[in-house]
Amino acid sequence: MKVVGKRVFSQILLGITLSVLSILNTGRSAAAVEVGERAPDFKLPSTNGVDIGLGEFKGKRWVFLEFYAQDFVPT
């Protein structure tokens, strides 16, 4: 009986923690970029571990962005 009580208590505590974190997460809201709009500058790690920023490609005629999951399967 004590194991069930601890499990229920831990699940309730986890739920409260996740609820509080979701409320406190008031960072930037994600905004969709429409076709023809400029993409916001951002940096992401490349496959060789070096961060690459979109701003590094400023002035290029075409920039193709392809995002992969961590296991390198196209998404």
C-alpha positions in Angstrom: 0.0 0.0 0.0 2.9 2.4 0.8 4.4 1.8 -2.7 1.1 2.8 -4.4 0.9 5.9 -2.2 4.5 6.9 -3.1 3.9 6.3 -6.8 0.7 8.4 -6.8 2.4 11.2 -4.8 5.4 11.2 -7.3 3.0 11.4 -10.3 1.1 14.3 -8.7 4.4 16.1 -7.9 5.6 15.6 -11.4 2.3 16.9 -12.8 2.5 20.0 -10.6 6.1 20.6 -11.5 5.4 20.3 -15.3 2.4 22.7 -14.9 4.4 25.3 -13.1 7.2 25.1 -15.6 4.9 25.4 -18.5 3.3 28.5 -16.9 6.7 30.1 -16.1 8.1 29.4 -19.6 7.3 32.8 -21.0 10.2 33.0 -23.4 9.8 34.2 -27.0 6.7 32.9 -28.7 7.4 31.0 -31.9 6.1 32.9 -35.0 5.5 31.3 -38.3 7.5 32.7 -41.3 5.4 33.2 -44.3 6.5 32.5 -47.8 8.6 35.5 -49.1 9.4 36.8 -45.6 13.0 37.0 -44.3 13.9 34.2 -41.9 15.0 35.3 -38.5 18.7 34.8 -37.7 19.5 31.7 -35.7 22.4 29.4 -34.8 22.3 25.7 -34.7 25.0 23.1 -34.2 26.3 21.4 -37.4 27.1 17.8 -37.9 30.8 18.5 -37.1 29.9 20.3 -33.8 30.5 23.9 -35.0 27.6 26.3 -34.6 26.4 27.7 -37.9 24.3 30.9 -38.1 21.9 31.8 -40.9 23.5 35.3 -40.9 26.7 33.7 -42.3 24.9 33.2 -45.6 23.8 36.8 -46.0 24.3 37.9 -49.6 24.0 34.5 -51.1 21.3 34.1 -53.7 19.8 30.9 -52.5 20.0 29.1 -49.1 18.6 25.7 -48.7 17.8 24.7 -45.1 17.2 21.0 -44.3 16.6 20.0 -40.7 17.4 16.5 -39.4 16.6 14.8 -36.2 19.5 13.8 -34.0 19.8 10.4 -35.7 20.2 12.2 -39.1 16.9 10.9 -40.6 15.3 13.6 -42.7 12.2 15.0 -41.1 
